[in-house]
């Protein structure tokens, strides 16, 4: 005899509605942002998460052009032909296609066997702050990293009110011996 809660649990998972989540990518690091996006796409942030049923949400990421990309990250692919190995640095790739770096990183981090195409279809990336689906957004999530303001964003009064650090310059090292005084 089947467990009596099996049908109700399946029914609950199948009737969940997908929310639309907005994430701002300004100043966020690529790896941390991809990890957060994967968590929302898979539905691991929900209490009803199940690995066998796809309960993830739709994700809209804006300002991907302003994300922080690591310098040494390399994207590579192989065409299948002899000498068909190609690679490009993420910094260079991000200049021409600002949304593709995050999409490729999310694709790499998602589980490859279960509904990869369906999950990536729910990911919507925009390089600027103008985006579609504004009427659908039901939740705004803060990015995983603290975004700090640059020094030019502060006014002169705010800069003057900063705590002054003490002068911590190291004194010039004194040599142990004066080579001119050594007698031969």
N, C-alpha and C positions, 0 to 999 in steps of 0.2 A: 504494500500500500504506500502511495506517495505521501510525502509530508504535507500536511494541510496548509502550510504557509507558502509552499512552492509556487502555487498559481498566483497568489496575491502579490508576492515579491516580483514575479515576472510582469504582472500587470502594472505594478507601480513603476517599474523601470521603463516599460514601453510607453507609458503615458506622460513621461516627463517632457516638459517643453524646453526648447533651447532658448537661452537668453542671448542677447547681443551685448558684448563686452567691449568697451573702448579703452585702449591703452595708449598713452603718449610716449613716444620713443625718444624725446629730446634728452640728450645727455646720458642715455642708458647704454650699457655695454652689451655687445652682441650676444655673448654666451648667456648672460643672466636673463636677458630679454627673451631669448629663444627658450630657455628653461621655463619661464613663466608662461609663455604662449602655449607650450606643449602641455603644461599642467591644466590650462583652461580648455584646450582643444580635446584632451582626453577625458575631462570631467573629474579629475582627481581632487578638485577643490570642493566637490559636493559631498555631502554625507551619504548619498545613495550611490556612490561610485561602485561600479562593478567592472571587472576586467573583461567580462564576456558580452556586455551590452554597452553600446556607444552612447554615453550620456553627456558628451561634451557640448560646449557652447560655441556660438559664432564669435570670432575675434576680429576686431577692427583695430589696426595699429596705424597711428598717424605719425607724421614727422620722422619717418625712417631715414630721411636725408641727414638728420641731425644726430644720428646715433654715433657712438664711439666704436670704431672698428680697430681691432688689434693690427699692428703693423706686420707681424710675421705670419698671419693666417693666410693659407694658400688653398684655393679651390682648384681641383684638378679633375680631369676626365680623360677617358681613353676612347678613341673613335673605333677601335677594332682593327685598324690597319697598321701596317708596319710603321714605326716611328709616329704613331698617332697620339702619343701622350701630350696633352696640353695642360698648362697650368697658368693661373693668374693670381696675383696677390689681391687680397680682399680690399685693401685700401684703394687700389686702382679700379677694381671691379665696382666698388661702391660709388665711385664718381659717375660712372656711366649708367649703372642700373641700381639705384639706391634701395629698391625693395627686394632685389634678388638675393642679397647677402643674408637677410633675415629669413627669407623663404627656404633657402638651401640649408641653413643651419637648423631650422625647425624640422625640415624633412629628414635631416640626419639624426636628430634626437628622438623623433617619434618612432614607436615600434613599427618595424617594417612589414609585419605579417598581417596586421589587423586594420582594415579600412583606412589605409594610408591616403588614398586618393580622395575619399569622402571627407576625411579630416582636413586635408589641405584645401579642399574646396570651400571649407568654412572659414578659412583664413583670408582676410582682406587687408592688403597693405597699401598705404598711400604715402608718397614721398613728402607731401606738404601737409598743411593743416586743413585743407579743403578735402572733404570726403563725402561719399555717398552714404546711404543708410542712416542718416542722422535721426530720422523718425523712429528707427528700430532700436536705438541704443537704450538699454534698460539699466546698465551698470557701468560705472567708471572705476577702473582699477589703477592704483598708483604703480609706477614702475618699480622694479626690484632695487634699483640703486638710488642713493641720495644724489640729487642734482644740486651742485653748488653753483652759485652765481660767480661770474668772473669779476675781477676787480673793477673793470670799466662800468659794470652795472650799478655800482654803489655811487652815491652822491659824495661830494667833497666833505660834507659835514659827517657823514657816516664813516668815511675813511679816517677822518681826524679823531673820531671817537673809538677807533680800534685800540685794543690793548697793545701797548708797546712792548716788544720783546726786549729783554736785556741784551747788551752787547756781548755776544758769546764768541767773538773771534779768538782763535787760538793764537797764542803768542808764537813768534818766530822761534823755531827750535835753535838752541844754542849747541854748537859742536862740543864734543867731549874734549877734544884736543885742539889747540891752535897749532896748525902745521908750521907756522913760522917760528915757533918757540922750540921746536924739537931740535936737539943738538945731534949732530952727526958724528 
